[in-house]
């Protein structure tokens, strides 16, 4: 059985983008693959965050993983910080990375270009930590949204570099990017990624948003004045984003949606998409409530940590021997 691994960082509330680009894929593949899904809580420290907020986000993320359909019987769900090997291999991968190589990471470059203040060194070195997260488990595939693809490519380079320098140690993983919805865009500015760190809440749908509020966000999404329903992400990005959301949540192919809407207006498409989002969030949040009140989260994480640590500890011991840290 082939192996898959992915994670999400609990920096804020999860968005519809995280669901469509990542979690939906995890759920789809859990029957076919040996699956490791974790909460990248060490990555959340790359930006300042209150301890209480991090704890709350972490619990919400686990509950949402389960509410979205991840099944702890089928996949190993764990907390990154429960396994010390992530930070241990993270340091080694940081030392394997070139300074210039990390400077070329687009996410980091974008942050620098915006001249944001308070950029931490952790934000610069998080891609090698992400590589460590992946390489500890020898996955064949890493399902991610488009924005994380470059970091999986870096991981491939680091794995190959390590294997060459110290002999074969890591499997070289492949990024797996969904065909529909690898990048869901901001509803108010469809040239920007829908993001949890977004400042305009109208542009972003949180999975824990009130479903009626979310429906209104879809209704007031920015489109264009061309007045014709086509799937043209370049010239009609807002419309293409809505069609993508509708397609991802219903599994109806994009072409079929476009065909159904010939001769109809944007208002109708927004209404259907808004209703689909409303129903999706209503069902999801009902499951989320059940899970949060069930008290099962700790048990699931303990079991996940036990399973994951067996794999990770074996790998880090091997790496320590190879690089000469163990005498
Ligand atoms: P994060 O937490 O920013 O995002 C988690 C996943 O959601 C995807 N995603 C999106 N997909 C489509 N449209 C969007 N608007 C959108 N926004 C986010 C991301 O591409 C990602 O797949 N560094 C990672 C977390 C991480 C990780 C790992 C992932 C740490 N270690 C190892 C995979 C393997 C991050 O910050 O993702």
Boltz pocket constraint, residues with backbone or C-beta under 6 A from the ligand:
constraints:
  - pocket:
      binder: B
      contacts: [[A, 5], [A, 6], [A, 7], [A, 8], [A, 9], [A, 10], [A, 17], [A, 18], [A, 19], [A, 20], [A, 21], [A, 22], [A, 40], [A, 43], [A, 129], [A, 130], [A, 133], [A, 134], [A, 142], [A, 143], [A, 144], [A, 145], [A, 146], [A, 147], [A, 148], [A, 181], [A, 182], [A, 183], [A, 184], [A, 185], [A, 193], [A, 194], [A, 195]]
      max_distance: 6.0
